[in-house]
């Protein structure tokens, strides 16, 4: 149980630059039916966090300020509404808090049972917090929408980032051949993750890739996505997490397209646990910040030059 009703949280009271983030004392949220209260030990930064902070939500989405951002969390269960078969007080858990509620940049957060899973033995809170959104996104794209097969060629754009670095590991687990685009700074990093061919996206990457790719996993969008249609085999698939791909171009090139919007899923978290325990998936923590340095973490995330995930320690 929580003995103090006040917690520290990073909040926004308006949309804008990282400077709108403020660390303040606010009330600890109170659980109601079917909810679980978690003492947060670590949270991670996702691009969606700073895009919401910067631009707000789509029209029709009601916002109540002050708003606590953050969807990826890891921590300990400290209050529980009822007895759940999968969880009890004191469990180490991690998960993806739905975007409609968020709240991860705080000492306590409310989760629903379908949003969390127990942290496997040997995984730290920081590692656990790096996985949910990125891992579910990569898993939905490569396993659920495509179900990649051994020896298929998978091209991953933005391969060194939070989602890309997990997508590499999932593709290699399926015994696919992986091509990754990244800046030269990250080439050795990608090779160590098992990438078969690393391409410098600052140069003419399009010309360096054979036109026989089975799957493109796109985390960049824009011109990169448009060019990628020309690399796919007939009936190949372009999966994007950046923006919905063009159906017109898909028809023109005789390929399939899909867009991934990850949703909270304890099913996928448990799959990741199994892969971690089998040493097929390694969480990648790029840099850690205390909650008081939340602005700095957002400035860094917006540069896009990351290896894995940025973690907020609480």
N, C-alpha and C positions, 0 to 999 in steps of 0.2 A: 504493500500500500504506500501511497505518497503522503508524506507527513507535512510537507510544505506546499501551500497552494500557489506559490509563485515560481516561475521558471524563466530562464534566459532564452531568448529567441531572436533570430534575425528576421526583421519584418520590413515590409514596404507599405507606405501610405499613399504612394502615387507611383505611376509608371515612369521609367526613365533610365538613366545611366546607372552603373554600379553604385554611384554615390547616393542613390535613394535608399539603399539598404542600411538599416539601423539595427543595432543590437540593443534590445530593451527587455525589461522585466514585464511579463504578462502572466495571466492566469493559466495554470495547468488545465488542459481540457478534461472534462468529466465524461467518463464512459456511460453509455446507455446500453440497451439490449444488444447482445451479440457483438459487443466491441471489446477490444483489448488495448490496454494502455502499456506503452513501451517506453522505458528509460533509454533514450537514444545515446549510443556510444560513438556512432559515426554516421555521417550522411555523405552522399556524393553529389557532385554538380553534373547536371545534364544540360545540353543545349536548350532544351525546352524551358528550363528554369530561367535562363537569362533572356530568352525570347519573350516569355511572359512578362518578366520584369521590365523589359525594354518597350514592348509593343502592346502589352495587355492581351486580352483574350479575343476570340472571334465575337462578332456581334451576337447578342442574345445570351451571352454568358454573364451571369450576375456575379459581381465582385464585391466582397465585403472587406473593406480596409479596417484595421491593419491586416495584411495578408502575409502568412508565413509560407514561403516557397519550400520546395524540396520533396522529391518523390522516393528517392532511394534511401533506405535507412537500415541500420543494424543496431541491436541493443538487447535489453533484457525485459521480459514481461514483469510488470510490477502491480498490475491490477487487471482483473478479468471479470467479465459480467457473470459468467456461468462456467460450468465445467465443459470444456471442449475435449474431444477424444485425442486431439493432436497436440494440445498445449496446456501448460500449467505455469503457475507462478515460478519465476526464476529461470525459465527457459531462455537460452540465447537464441534470438531469432533475427531474420532479415527479410526485407521485402520491398515491394513497390506500392506505395500509397497512391491511390487513384488521383488523377489530376483534378477531379472535382473537389478534393479535400486537401491534398498535399500536407504541409506542416512539418516536413522533415528537418528544417533548419531550427530545431528547438530541442530543449532538454527532454521533453516528453512529446509523444505523438500517439494518436489513436489509429489503430489498424483494425481491419476486418479479417476474419480467419482465412478467407480465400486470398488475401494479399501477402501472406507471410509463410515462411517455413523455418524449421529449426536450422541453425548453423551447423554444418558438419564438423566433426572433430578435426582439429588442426588448422581450421580457417580462422583468421583474426577478424575482429569487428571491421577493421578498415577494408580488408579484402572482401568481406561479405557485402559491405555497403557499395562496393564498386560494381556488383554483378546484376542486380535485378532488372533495371530498365534496359541496359545494354545487352545483357544475356538473353532476356526474353525476346527482344527485338531481333537479334541474330538468329535465335532458335526458331522463331516464327517464320522468318524469311527463308532460311536454308533447309529446315526440317519439315515444317508444316506446309508451306506454300510450294516448295520445289521438291523436297525430299531428294537431295543430291545423291548421286551414285558414285561408286569407286571409279577412278580414272576419268571422270568428267573434269573439264577445265572450268574453274570458277575465278572470275576477275573481281577483285574487291577494291573499290575506290575509297580512299581515306582509310587505308588499311591499318594505320598505326593508332587510330583513335579508339575511343571506348568501345564502340560497337564493332568496328573493323578488327580490332585485335582479338575479340572473342570469335567473330565470324571466321577468321583464319583457323583458329583452333578447332572449331566445329567442322569446318570443311576438311581439315587434315584428319580428324577423327573418322570421317566418312571415306577417307582415302582418296580424296579428290586432288587434282593438280591445281595449285593456287598461284595466281598472279596478283600481285599487290601494287597499287600506285601509292607513292609517298615521296616526300622530299629526301634528298640524299642523307640528311641527318638521321633518318629513321631506317635506312636500308639494312644495316647490320642487325638492328632490332627485329625487323621483319624476318630476316633470314634465320635468326635464332628461334623464331616462332614456327618455322617450318615452311615459309613461303618459297615456292620453287623458282619464281622469277619476279624480281623487283624492278619496277619501272619508275623513272623520275617524272612526276607529273608536271614539273616545271619545263620539261622539254617536250619534244614531239612524241608523247607517250602513245598516241594513236597508231603511229607508224611502227612502233616496236612490238606490237601485239599481233599474233597471227589471227586471222579472221575465222576462227573456229571455236569460239568460246561458247560453252553450254549455258553458263549462268553468269550474269553480271549482278553484283551486289553493290548498289550505289548509295553512298552516304554524302555525296557532294551536290548532285542535281545540276541544273542549268546546262551549260555547254558540254560539260563532261558527260552528263546523261545522254544528251542528244547524239554526241559522237559515238557513244557506246552501242547504239543500235547497229552500226555498221560492222561490229566485231562479232556479233552473235551468229551462231549456226541457224539454219532454218529450223523453226520450232523451238529455238532456245528461249530463255526467259530472262527478262530484266526485272529485278526486284529493287525498288527504291525505298529508302527511309527519309529522303530529302523532300521530294515532291512527287505527286502522282504522275507516272509516265504517260506520254502521249499515245492514245489508242490509234490515232492516225498513223504515227510512225511504226507502231507495232504491226498494223495491217500491211503497210508498205514494205516492211522487211520480213514479213511472215514469221513473226516471233510473238511470244506471250509477254505480258507485263502485269505487274502487281505492285501495290503500295502497302507497306507495313506500318501499322499503327499499333504498337504493343499495348496490351492491357494487363493489369495485374493477374497473376496466375501462379498459384501454389504448385500446380502440376508442372509447370516449366521450372520453377525453383527446385523442385525435387529432382527433376532430370539433371539440372546443373550440379546438384549435390552428388549424384551418382557419378557424373563425369569427373568431378573434382576428386572424389574418393578413388576413382580408377586412374588418377593422374593424367587425365586427358584434357583437363581444363585448369588453367592457372589464372586467377584474378591478377590484374595488373594495376598497381597503384602508382600513379605518376608523381603526385606531390600531395602533401597534407598541409592543412591550415587549421588554426584554432578558429572557433566561431567568431571571435572578435575581428578576424581578418577576412570576413566574408566578402568584402568589396574586392580585395586583392584576388581572391579565388575566381570571382566573376570576370574581372579584367583578363586574367590568364585564360579562362575558358573561352572567352570570345576571340582570342587570337587564333584558335583552331589548331595550334601547334602543340599537340599533346601526344603522349604515349600512354594509352589506357585512361584511367580516371583520376580526377581531382577529388580528394577526400576532405571533409570537414570533421575534425575531431571534437567531441563534446565531453 
